[in-house]
Amino acid sequence: MADQNTLAHHLKKAAEAYPQALAVRYAGQAWSFAEWREAAQALVKTLPAGPSPLILSGDSLSLARHAFACSVADRAFWPLARDVPLPETPAALPGIALIISTSGSEGQSRPVLLGNAQLDAAAAASNSRLPLGPGDLWLNCLPLCHIGGQAILWRCTRAAAGMLLHDGFDAAAVAKDLERFPISHISLVPTMLARLLELGIKPPASLRVALIGGAARTQTLHDRAIAAGWPLCPSYGMSETAAQFATHTPADGPWHEGLVGGPMSGHEVEISAEGRIRIRGPQVMVGYLDGSGVDAAGWLTSGDLGEIDGEGRLTVTGRADDMLISGGIKVHPLAVESCLAACPGVRDVAVTGLPDPVWGQRIVALVVGTVSPDTLFDHARLHLPAAARPRQIGILDRLPRNAAGKLERATLRRLAAEAET
C-alpha cells in the first residue's frame, strides 16, 4: 500500500477529487491538479538516475516542480538558493523527503533532514489552525529553497487548495495579484509586510490569513498592519520543525511583542534552565545531515530564548547567541530594536555590539529611515536603561537580511566596525 503521508499521495487525491481545480498559477500560466500531477509524473522520467538526493537550484517554478517529482520518485529533494555552491551529494537517505539548509544568519548553514511524517504533520496542523480547504488560494512569495516556501506546497496540496506562486517577493507584483485574484492566505516576513504598508497596500476582502514569521516583528509594525486591516497571524517555526510550529490568531485575543501563541497539536514545549525553547513532537526533524540535532528523548533544543505563560502560550524573546553584555548587564538586541523601532522616522533597525574598554560591549544601532542620530539618542535616553542605550548610531540604506528576512548578525558586526573607523 502506498504511503498516505507523501506529497505525491496528496496530489493524487486532489487530482482525483478536484481534477479541474486550480493547483498552481505562475507568471501567467496555470495548471489544474490533474495537469500538475501529469507534469510531475513526466518530470520523473528526466531526473538523473540513482537513489541519492536531487540537489537543485533555480526559479520557484522549477523548485516546485521538482519537489513533486521527487516525491513521486520516492527520492529526497534538496533545493538551494541560486548563489549557493552545490554541496557534495550525500548517499541515499531512506525515509527522507526533504533536505533544507538553515538560513545561516549567524554564519554556517546546516542541512536539516525531514521525512514525509514531519512534513505531513506540519501541513495537517497548519491547515487545522489556519483553516485551508478546496477553493482557497495561497499566495506563496517566499523562497522555495527555505522551509517556509516548501511548506506551502504541502499545505495547499493536502487541502486541495490553489497556490499562486511568485519568484520571490516583489511588492508591486504582490499588490497586483492581491487585486486580481481571490487570495485567502499569504505568508510574509516582517520586512515584506513593512514594505506593503509603506506602499499603502491594503488587504483584499478575500484575505483571511496573513501568516507572519521568519523574524521578529515589533509592536509598531503589528499595530500599523492591524489598523490597515491585515488579518495577522504571528507564527514561530524553523527548518527543524518543518516550518510553522506555533501561531497566534486574531481569535486568540490581544497580541504583544514576541507572542507566537500555543504550539501545534500533539507537541510539547518547555524552557530549559538556560532559557532556551525546547520542542518535542511529530514535526521535529529527523536530525541534521551530520547526525546531530535531537536528543535521545526526542527533544530539540533551539537557539531561541522564550517564556511560556499560564495558558501555555509561547513568547519568543530573542536568540541566545545574540545576547550582549553591556556594563555587566545582559542586553538582548531584540529589546533595544523594539524600542528604537517605535521612534518616528525609523523604517528598520538592527542592534549589535562592539568591544569596548568601559562597557565591555558597546551597543551599536544601525538604522534605515529619515530619523536623525540625535533624535534617536534622545528617544533611547527616555525609554531605555543606561546599559541598553546605543553609544553609536549608523544610518544605512538597507539592513543585511537574508531571503527569509532574518538579520545577518555577522554582517551587522562588520558594518558596525566599519562605521566606527
N, C-alpha and C positions, 0 to 999 in steps of 0.2 A: 504493500500500500504506500502510495506517495506521501511524503511529508506534508502535513497540513499547515505548517507554520512558515512556509517559504514565500518569498516574493513571487516566484513563478506560480505557486499554487493559488495565491490570492488573485493574480492576474487571470488565471484560467477561470476561476469562479466569477470574476467580474465580467469577463468576456462572454461567459455562458448566460449570465443573468441579465446583463445590460450590454449586448454586443454593439449597439449603435451609439451608446452614450459616450460623451467626450472623455477621453483618458488623458491626453496631453495636447496642449497648444503651445507652439513655439514659433516666434518670428513669422507669423502669417500662415503657418502650417498647422494642421490639426489631425489627430488620429483618434479613432474610436477605440474602445477596449479590444474589439476583435482585430482591428488593424494593428494596434500596438503589440498584441500578442503574436500575431503573424510575423511582424517585423523582428521581434525578439528571437523567435524560432529560426528565422532566416539568418540572423546575425550570428547565431551559434556556429553555423557551418563555416564562418570565416575566421573564427578565433584561432590563435596559434595552438598547435597541438600540445598536449601534455596536461597533467593534473595540477601543476603549480599555479599559484595565484596569478591572475591577469593584472599587470600594473599598467596604468594608462593615465595620460593627461590629455586635456582637450577642452572643448566648449561644453556647456551644460547639456546640450542635446546628446552629444557623444557619450558623456559620462552616464547620463540617464539610460540611454540605450544599452550600454554595456553592463550596467548594474542588473538589468532584467535578463540579458543574455547569459550572464554568468550564473544567475540563479537557475535558469532553465538547464544550463550545463552542469549544475551542482559543483560550482567552482568558486573559490574565493576571489573577490574583486578588491583591488587596491587603487582607488582614484587619487590622483595627485594634482596639485596646482601646476600650472604650465611652467613656472620658473623654478621648479624644484628638480634637482638632478635625480635621475632614476636610481633607486637603490638596487642592491643585489637581490635578485629574485629568490625568495625563500623556497624551500622544498614544499611539497604538497602539505596542506593543513586540513586534515579531515575535520568536518564539523564546523569549520569557519566559513562564514558567508561574506564578511566584510572586514577589511583592514583599513583603519582610519588613522592618519597621522595627527597627533595632537597639535594644537596651534603653535606651540613653541614660543609663546610670548615672553618666556624667561630665557630663551636660548634654544637648547636642543629639543627637537621634536621626538616623540616616542610613538611607535606603531602600536595601536590598540587592536586586539583580536575580538571580534564579535560574531557570535553564532546566530543562526536563524531564531533560536529560542529567545535570545536577548532582544533582537530587533523586533520580533513579533510581539513580545510582551510590551515593549515600549510603545509600539503603534497602537495596540489594543488599549493600553492605559490612557494614552493621549486622546484617542477617539472617544473614550468614555468621559474624560474630564472636560474636553472641549468638543462637544458633540459634532461629529462629522459623518455625513452619510451620502447616499446617492443624490446627485443633483447639485451638491456643493462644489465650490471651486476655490482651490488654494493657490494663491499667487506665491510662487517659490522664486525669490530673488537672492537666495543665499547660495554661496559657492558649494557645488556638489563634491568638492574634494574635502569638505568638512562634514561632520555628522549632522549638523543642522539641516543642510540641504538634502542629504541622503535620507534622513528620517521622514521627510515629507513624501518621498516616493512610496515608502511603506505605508504611511498613514492613509494616503489617498487611495492606493490600490486596495488595501484591506477594506476600506469603506466604500469602494466603487465610486469615489468622488473624483472630479476632474482636477487637473493640475495645470496652471498657467506658468510655464517655465521661462524664466529670464536668464540671460547670460551675465549674471552678476547684477549688482544694484546700480540703476540709473534713475535718479529721482523723477526726471521728466517722463521716462518710459513707464515707471510705476504709476505716476499720476494719470497718464493717458489711459492705461489699462484699467485703473480703478473706475474711470468714467465709462469705458467701453463695455466692460464685462461685469456680470453679477458676482463679484468676488465675495466669498463668505468668510475666508480665513486668509491671514497673511502673517508671515514671520519676519521680524525685523530685529536688528541690533540697535542699541540706543542712538548711535551716530546716524543711522538711516532714518529713524524716527525724527531726530532733531532736524535733519535736512528737509524732510517733508513739511515739518512745521514752519521752518524758515521760508519755504516757498508758499505757505498758506494753503497747503493741500488738506482738504477735509475728507474724512472717510465717507464712502457711499452708504446709502441706507441698507444695502445688502450685507455690509460687513458686520459680522457677529463677533469675530475674534481677531485681535492683533496680539500675537504671541511675541513677547519681548524678552530676549535672552542674550547670551553671548558675552555680556559685560555688565558692569554695574550701571544703574541708572539713578539719577538724582531726583529728589523730591520736586525740584523746579521743573525739570523736563516732564515728569509724570503729571504734575498739575496742569501744565500748559497743554499737554496732549488730551487729558480728560476734558478740559474746558473746550477744546476744539472738537470733541465728540468721538475720539478714538476709543474703542472698546478694549482697553489694555488688559492683558493677562501676563503680568510679570512671571518669569519662569526661571528655573535653575536646572542645569544639566551639564553634561560634559561628554566627551567621546567615550569615556569609561562607563557611562550609564546609558549608552545608546540614545543620547540627547536628553530630552525633557524628563526630569525626574521629580520635580515639584513645581506646582503652579498655583498662583493666587488669581482667582477670578473676581469680577465685579460683584458677584453674588456673595462673596466671602466677607464683604464689609470693607471698611476703610483700609487704605494701604499706607505703609510707612517705609522709609528708605531701607532697602535691603530685604524686605519681606518677600518671600517666594512661595509661601503657603505650605500646605501639607504635602507629604510625599505621595507618590502614586501608590495605588492599592497593592498590598502584598509586600511592601517594603518596610524595612526598619531603618531608622536614622538615630544616631546618637552623637554626642560631642565628647571627644577624647579629653584626657586630662590637660593636654596642651591647647585645647580649644578648637581642634580640627574636626570637621564634619566627617563622620563615618557612616557608610551606607552598606546595607545588605539586602539582596532581593533579586528577583528574576531578570532585572535589566542590567545587573552588574556584569561587566566584561568577563570573558574567559581569562584574560590576562594580557600583559604586554608581549610583544614578539620575543623578548628575551626570557620569558617565563616568569617574570615577577609581576607584582601588582595587587593580588588578592591573597589575604592570609588563609590559613588552614580552616578557619571557621566561616569563610566566605565574606569577610568584611573588607571593604575598600576604604582606606584612609585617604581622604583627599588633601589637597594643599590649601583648601579654603577654611577660613575661620567662620564659626557660626554660633547661633543660640537657638534654643527650642523653647517656645512659650508653653503656658499651661494647656493650651488647646492642641499642642503637637505641631504647631506651625513653625517653619524654619525661617530664620533670618540670617542672611549671609553678611558678615561684617568685614570681609576682605580676604586677601591672600596671606598666608602665614609667612611666606618668604618675601613679602613686600614690607614687612614691619621695619620702621625706622626707630632709632634711639636718639632722642634729642634732649640734651640736658639731663641724661639719666632716666628719661621718661619714655615709655613706649608710645609711639605715634603711628597710627596707620594712615597711609596716604589717602585711602578712600574717605576717611572722616574729614580730612582737610579739603579734598577735592569737592566734596558735597557742600561744604561751607562756602568755598570760593565760587562755585557754580551759581550760587544764589545772588551774586553781585551783578548788578546791571552792567551790560556790555561784555559779559563773558559768554562766549559761544561754546567753548570746550576748554577743559583744564586737566592737567596731569601734575602730580606731585612726586618728586623723587628726593634723594638725599645725596650730599657730597661730604667727604671727610672734612671735619672742622676741629681745630685745636681747642676751641672753647666748648662747643655744643656736642662734640662727638660726631654727630651728623647734622649738617646744616640743611634745613628744609628749603627746597627749591621748587617754585611753581612755574610751570610752562603753560602759557595761556594763548588761546586763539580768541580774537574778538576786538572790540573797539575800546575796551577799558584801559585806563592808564595805570602804570605800576603804582603811582601814589594813591590812587583811589582804591586799588586792591589791597595795598598795605593798610590803609585806614579801615577797610572792611574787616580785614583779618584781626586787627587790634580790638575791634568791637566784639568779635564773635568767637575768637579762638584763645585758648590759654597760651601763655608765652612760649612754651616748648614746641607748640604745634604751628606757630606763626612762620610763614615763609620769610627767610632772610634774603632771598634773592628771587627776582621775578624776570622771566624771559617771555617775550612776545613772539609767537610763531605764526606762520601762515596756516599750518596744519600740524596735528599731532601724529606721531608714528603709531598707526594702528594696523593690525593685520586684516585679512579678508573677513574674519569673524568679528571684527570690531573691537578686539582686545588691544589694550595698550602694550606696546613692545617696550618693556621696562628697561632692558639693556640699552636700547637706543635712546631712551629718555635720559639715562645717566650720562651717556656720551654727549648728548645735546646740551645738558646742563653744564658739563665740564667745559665744553667749547664756548658756551656763553660767558663763562667765568673768565676766560683768557682774553 
